[in-house]
Amino acid sequence: MTVTALVGTQWGDEGKGKITDVLAAQADVVVRYQGGNNAGHTVVVGERTYKLHLIPSGILSPGTTCIIGNGVVVDPQVLCGEMESLRSAGISTANLYISERAHVIMPYHRVLDELEEAHRAVKIGTTARGIGPAYVDKYLRIGIRMLDLTNPQRLARLLEQALAFKNPLLQKVYGHPGFSKEELLGEYLEYGRILAPQITDTSLLLQKARQQGRKILLEGAQGTLLDIDHGTYPFVTSSNPTAGGAAPGAGLGPNQIDEVIGVVKAYTTRVGEGPFPTELTDATGDLIRERGREYGTTTGRPRRCGWFDAVMVRYAARVNGLTGLALTLLDVLDVLEEVKVCVAYDYRGQRLEHFPTDLDVLTDCRPIYATLPGWQRATGAARSREELPSKAQEYLDFIAEQVGCPIQIVSVGPRRDQTIFL
């Protein structure tokens, strides 16, 4: 029996959806442990492409139990739509379970997310899905949880309590009309009715799975550099995508996690605002964006692209306790004459080999690159390390050496079979 945590090591969008889908074939249970529908995982199965936002990517593996953990904030409207979309594609959601402790995103969360972003002097780049405001209410102790959607009296009481906070704020600060308890009560009781068979104590499910010796995969959303504690604050998400968030977000003890695999792109991307030392604003950056289809699964926004940043991933290896790496999108670099890896930063003449906390420092950092020859051969058909071009193998070895963590998986395309296990 093993429990594996799968985390992003950059600013998200590393390809966790595909790696989760591939590993789910070997897992019995897949758990999403944090975030909300601000995340988007794209999975290609045969000729079909699935875009998942809340449901774990393991749903595409028949017989795999999928859990939305207590650390996730759930928009029931989005979840119901996603379930219906999967069912219409012939994918069963019978093995999907939702933690009764997971907090609910309400319409006022989405509105506040948008209004607050519009009023910021410095934009965060939020997806406006209500994730941050839902987590705020969780810590204000005025949140609504999934189990509350199945109890009409309690939901009415909790809505009244929440709206006593939200309506004055919306009306007096933002000029929004606010929300009525009656309108929200009817809509969310209906979501409760639809989802009731799948709302349960998922921590107990996980305990039973462990006792039965089943393999469990914990799936994070976003990436290390978006972690509320360890990311490039304030340009971060509202939860802990790092491995430290996996145990409490799923309902396990931390000593029950056996390995931590970090998903990393063969280059670097970022969505939204904030410093990005290796960003390419030239034709090479545009080429990487188009070859990598670097547009947000959730927002459709073009992603900023740049060279691989070993300083950043070295930091991610440290704060996550990585035991291995899964490197994705190697094939995107196939056409380049040379590839670069940032091995350190130059900060006003000082060499930095560790990722700085101070964003003013990071903004002034200039990448110190090692330049490697490109392989200029297609890698998409490779199914073993030996089938990769020698220069591509050298690139992988250099990254592993710089990060200080072995590469266990290499993805050379979007399909399941375009995966090499080392």
C-alpha positions in Angstrom: 0.0 0.0 0.0 1.3 3.4 -0.9 0.0 7.0 -0.6 1.5 9.3 -3.2 1.1 13.1 -3.3 1.3 14.7 -6.7 2.2 18.4 -6.6 3.0 21.2 -9.0 6.5 22.6 -8.7 6.1 25.9 -10.7 3.2 28.4 -11.1 0.7 25.7 -11.9 -0.3 24.3 -15.4 2.5 21.8 -15.2 0.5 18.9 -16.7 -0.7 17.4 -13.4 -4.0 16.3 -15.1 -2.2 14.0 -17.5 0.2 12.6 -14.9 -2.7 12.0 -12.5 -4.6 10.2 -15.3 -1.6 8.1 -16.1 -0.9 7.2 -12.4 -4.6 6.6 -11.7 -4.3 3.5 -13.8 -2.2 2.1 -11.0 -4.2 3.7 -8.2 -7.3 2.6 -6.5 -8.3 6.0 -5.0 -7.6 9.5 -6.3 -8.2 12.5 -4.0 -8.3 16.2 -4.9 -7.1 17.9 -1.7 -7.3 21.8 -2.2 -8.3 24.6 -4.5 -11.5 24.9 -6.4 -12.6 25.4 -10.0 -10.0 28.0 -10.5 -7.8 25.0 -11.5 -8.1 23.2 -14.8 -6.7 19.8 -15.8 -6.7 18.8 -19.4 -6.6 15.0 -20.1 -6.4 13.4 -23.6 -7.8 9.9 -23.9 -7.8 8.5 -27.4 -9.3 11.1 -29.6 -11.2 12.9 -26.8 -10.0 15.8 -24.7 -11.5 16.2 -21.2 -11.2 19.5 -19.3 -11.7 18.9 -15.6 -12.0 21.7 -12.9 -13.2 20.0 -9.7 -13.4 16.3 -10.3 -10.1 14.4 -10.0 -8.5 13.2 -13.2 -8.8 9.6 -12.0 -12.5 9.7 -13.0 -11.4 8.7 -16.5 -10.1 5.4 -15.1 -12.9 2.9 -14.7 -13.1 1.4 -11.2 -11.1 4.2 -9.6 -12.7 5.8 -6.6 -12.5 9.6 -6.8 -12.8 12.0 -3.8 -13.1 15.7 -3.6 -11.5 16.3 -0.2 -12.4 18.6 2.7 -9.6 21.1 1.7 -11.4 21.9 -1.6 -13.9 24.7 -2.0 -16.8 23.4 -4.2 -19.0 25.4 -6.5 -22.0 23.0 -6.7 -23.3 24.6 -10.0 -19.9 23.9 -11.6 -19.7 20.4 -10.1 -23.1 19.4 -11.3 -22.3 20.6 -14.8 -19.0 18.8 -14.9 -20.7 15.6 -13.7 -23.4 15.9 -16.4 -20.8 16.6 -19.1 -18.9 13.4 -18.1 -22.0 11.3 -18.0 -23.0 12.5 -21.5 -19.6 11.4 -22.7 -20.2 7.9 -21.3 -18.0 8.4 -18.2 -19.6 7.2 -14.9 -19.5 9.4 -11.8 -20.8 6.6 -9.5 -17.4 6.3 -7.8 -17.2 10.1 -7.1 -17.5 11.1 -3.4 -17.5 14.6 -1.9 -16.3 15.4 1.6 -19.1 16.6 3.8 -16.6 19.0 5.3 -15.7 20.8 2.1 -16.8 24.4 2.0 -19.2 25.7 -0.6 -18.7 28.6 -3.1 -21.8 30.8 -3.1 -22.8 33.4 -5.7 -21.8 36.2 -3.3 -18.2 34.8 -3.3 -18.0 35.0 -7.1 -19.3 38.6 -7.1 -17.0 39.7 -4.3 -14.0 38.1 -6.1 -14.7 40.1 -9.2 -15.4 43.4 -7.4 -12.4 43.1 -5.1 -10.1 42.5 -8.0 -11.5 45.5 -9.8 -10.8 47.7 -6.8 -7.2 46.6 -6.3 -4.4 49.0 -7.1 -2.2 46.0 -7.9 -4.1 43.2 -9.7 -3.6 39.7 -8.4 -4.9 38.1 -11.6 -7.7 36.1 -9.9 -10.0 33.9 -12.0 -13.0 35.5 -10.3 -14.4 32.0 -9.5 -15.0 32.9 -5.8 -12.2 30.7 -4.4 -10.5 33.4 -2.2 -13.7 34.8 -0.7 -14.9 31.2 0.1 -11.7 30.5 1.9 -12.1 33.8 3.8 -15.5 32.8 5.0 -14.1 29.4 6.1 -11.7 31.1 8.4 -14.2 33.7 9.5 -16.3 30.7 10.6 -19.3 31.8 8.5 -18.8 29.3 5.8 -21.3 26.8 4.4 -20.2 23.2 4.0 -21.4 20.5 1.7 -23.3 18.6 4.5 -25.3 21.9 5.2 -26.8 21.6 1.7 -28.8 18.6 2.8 -30.3 20.2 5.9 -32.9 22.9 5.1 -33.2 24.4 8.5 -29.5 24.7 9.1 -28.8 26.0 5.6 -31.5 28.7 6.1 -29.8 29.8 9.4 -26.3 29.8 7.9 -27.4 31.8 4.9 -29.0 34.4 7.2 -25.8 34.6 9.2 -23.6 35.0 6.1 -25.8 37.5 4.3 -25.8 39.7 7.4 -22.1 40.1 6.6 -22.2 40.1 2.8 -25.1 42.3 1.9 -24.0 45.4 3.8 -20.6 45.0 2.2 -21.9 44.5 -1.3 -24.5 47.3 -1.0 -22.6 50.0 0.9 -19.1 49.5 -0.5 -19.6 48.2 -4.0 -23.2 49.4 -4.9 -24.3 45.8 -5.6 -28.0 45.0 -4.7 -26.9 41.9 -2.6 -28.7 38.5 -2.4 -31.9 37.2 -0.8 -31.9 34.2 1.5 -35.0 32.7 -0.2 -33.4 32.8 -3.7 -30.2 31.1 -2.6 -32.0 28.6 -0.3 -34.0 27.1 -3.0 -31.1 26.8 -5.5 -28.7 25.3 -3.0 -31.1 22.9 -1.5 -31.6 21.5 -5.0 -27.8 21.0 -5.4 -27.9 19.3 -2.0 -30.6 16.9 -3.3 -28.7 16.1 -6.4 -25.3 15.6 -4.7 -26.6 14.0 -1.4 -25.7 10.4 -2.5 -22.1 11.4 -2.9 -21.6 13.6 0.1 -20.0 11.6 2.9 -17.2 11.4 5.4 -14.3 10.9 2.9 -11.7 10.8 5.7 -13.3 7.6 6.8 -13.4 6.2 3.2 -9.6 6.9 3.0 -9.0 5.1 6.3 -10.8 2.0 5.1 -8.9 2.2 1.8 -5.6 2.3 3.6 -6.6 -0.6 5.9 -7.5 -2.6 2.8 -4.0 -1.9 1.3 -5.3 0.1 -1.6 -3.1 2.6 -3.5 -4.0 6.2 -2.9 -3.1 9.2 -5.1 -3.4 12.7 -3.7 -3.9 15.3 -6.5 -3.1 19.0 -5.9 -4.2 21.9 -8.0 -2.1 25.0 -9.0 1.6 24.9 -8.0 4.2 25.5 -5.3 4.8 29.1 -6.3 1.1 29.8 -5.9 1.0 28.4 -2.4 -0.5 30.9 0.1 2.5 30.4 2.4 5.4 29.4 0.1 4.4 31.1 -3.1 5.2 34.5 -4.6 2.9 36.3 -2.2 0.6 38.2 -2.9 0.4 36.7 -6.4 -0.8 33.4 -5.0 -3.9 31.3 -4.6 -5.8 30.9 -1.3 -4.8 27.4 -0.2 -1.7 25.1 0.1 -1.0 23.3 -3.1 2.3 22.1 -1.6 2.6 18.6 -0.1 2.1 20.0 3.3 -1.5 20.7 2.4 -2.2 17.2 1.1 -2.7 15.5 4.4 -5.1 17.9 6.1 -6.8 18.6 2.8 -7.6 15.0 2.2 -8.2 13.9 5.8 -5.1 11.8 6.3 -2.2 12.0 8.8 1.0 13.4 7.4 3.0 10.2 8.3 0.7 8.3 6.0 2.2 9.9 2.8 4.9 7.6 1.4 6.2 9.6 -1.6 5.8 13.1 -3.1 6.1 13.4 -6.9 6.6 16.9 -8.3 5.2 17.7 -11.8 7.4 20.1 -13.7 7.3 21.4 -17.3 10.4 21.2 -19.5 10.1 25.0 -19.5 8.3 27.6 -17.3 4.9 29.3 -17.6 2.9 31.7 -15.5 -0.6 33.1 -15.7 -1.4 36.5 -14.2 0.7 39.1 -12.5 4.0 38.9 -10.7 7.8 38.6 -11.3 9.0 35.9 -13.7 12.9 35.9 -14.1 13.1 33.6 -17.1 10.2 35.0 -19.1 10.7 35.2 -22.8 8.9 38.1 -24.6 10.4 37.3 -28.0 9.7 34.9 -30.9 11.0 31.9 -28.8 8.5 32.6 -26.1 5.7 32.8 -28.7 6.9 29.6 -30.3 6.8 27.8 -26.9 3.3 29.1 -26.2 1.9 27.9 -29.5 3.6 24.5 -29.5 2.7 23.9 -25.9 -0.9 25.2 -26.4 -0.3 27.5 -23.4 -3.7 28.9 -22.8 -5.5 28.5 -19.5 -7.9 25.5 -19.2 -10.2 27.6 -16.9 -9.8 31.1 -18.3 -8.4 30.7 -21.8 -5.8 33.4 -21.0 -2.5 33.1 -22.8 0.3 32.0 -20.4 3.6 33.8 -20.1 6.4 31.5 -21.2 10.1 31.2 -20.4 13.1 28.9 -19.9 13.3 26.2 -17.2 14.1 27.8 -13.9 16.1 25.3 -11.7 16.3 27.8 -8.9 12.6 27.8 -8.6 12.2 24.0 -8.9 15.1 23.5 -6.4 13.0 25.5 -3.9 9.9 23.5 -4.7 11.9 20.2 -4.1 12.9 21.6 -0.7 9.5 22.8 0.6 7.6 19.7 -0.7 10.2 17.1 0.2 10.1 15.7 -3.3 11.1 12.1 -3.8 10.9 12.3 -7.6 9.9 14.5 -10.6 7.5 14.0 -13.5 8.7 16.1 -16.4 6.1 17.1 -19.0 5.9 18.7 -22.4 9.5 17.8 -23.4 8.3 17.5 -27.0 7.5 21.3 -27.1 11.3 21.9 -27.2 11.9 19.5 -30.0 12.4 22.2 -32.7 14.8 24.5 -30.8 18.5 24.7 -31.8 19.5 25.4 -28.2 17.7 25.2 -24.8 18.6 27.2 -21.7 18.3 26.4 -18.0 18.4 29.1 -15.3 20.9 27.8 -12.7 21.2 30.9 -10.5 20.1 34.5 -10.3 22.2 37.7 -10.6 20.8 40.2 -8.0 22.7 43.4 -8.4 26.0 41.6 -8.9 25.4 39.0 -6.2 24.8 35.3 -7.3 21.7 33.8 -5.7 21.2 30.0 -5.9 18.2 30.0 -3.6 14.8 31.4 -4.4 14.2 34.7 -2.6 11.1 35.5 -0.5 11.2 39.2 -1.2 9.4 40.0 -4.5 11.3 43.3 -4.8 14.5 41.2 -4.9 13.0 38.6 -7.3 11.9 41.4 -9.6 15.4 42.7 -9.9 16.9 39.2 -10.4 18.4 38.3 -13.8 18.7 34.7 -14.8 22.2 33.1 -15.1 21.8 30.5 -17.8 23.5 27.3 -18.8 23.0 26.8 -22.6 22.6 23.2 -23.9 22.3 22.1 -27.5 18.8 21.3 -28.7 18.0 17.8 -30.1 15.9 19.0 -33.1 14.2 15.6 -33.4 10.7 14.6 -32.6 10.3 12.9 -29.2 6.6 12.1 -29.3 7.1 8.5 -30.4 9.7 7.6 -27.8 8.6 5.1 -25.2 11.9 4.6 -23.3 14.8 6.8 -22.3 17.0 5.0 -24.9 14.6 6.1 -27.7 15.0 9.8 -26.8 17.7 11.8 -28.7 20.9 11.8 -26.8 20.8 15.6 -26.4 17.3 15.3 -24.8 18.7 12.7 -22.4 21.4 15.1 -21.5 18.9 17.9 -20.9 16.9 15.6 -18.5 20.1 14.6 -16.7 21.1 18.3 -16.3 17.8 19.3 -14.9 17.8 16.4 -12.4 21.3 17.3 -11.3 20.4 21.0 -10.9 17.2 20.3 -9.0 18.8 17.6 -6.9 15.9 15.2 -7.5 15.6 12.2 -9.9 13.2 12.3 -12.8 10.9 9.3 -12.7 8.4 10.1 -15.5 8.8 12.0 -18.8 5.8 13.0 -20.9 6.4 13.6 -24.6 2.8 14.4 -25.7 -0.7 14.7 -24.4 -1.8 11.1 -24.9 -1.6 8.5 -22.2 0.8 6.3 -24.2 3.2 9.3 -24.7 4.7 8.6 -21.3 8.1 7.2 -20.3 8.7 5.7 -16.9 12.3 5.9 -15.9 
